[in-house]
């Protein structure tokens, strides 16, 4: 099953998006990802990656 955006970003980028989004705002996550990796990921993409990470998490 292909999840939208799954192959567009590396595992590290998806993980970083989830971690940074959980720390605060999505705008802050976007800025942190760009600062850390040099890659600009849009706010909506960070939101989607965070949602995908939450779905994968077993509670």
Protein Blocks (a to p, Z undefined) as FASTA:
>chain_A
ZZehklmpcfklmmmmmmmmmnmcfklmmmmmmmmnopacdfklmmmmmmmmmmmpcZZ
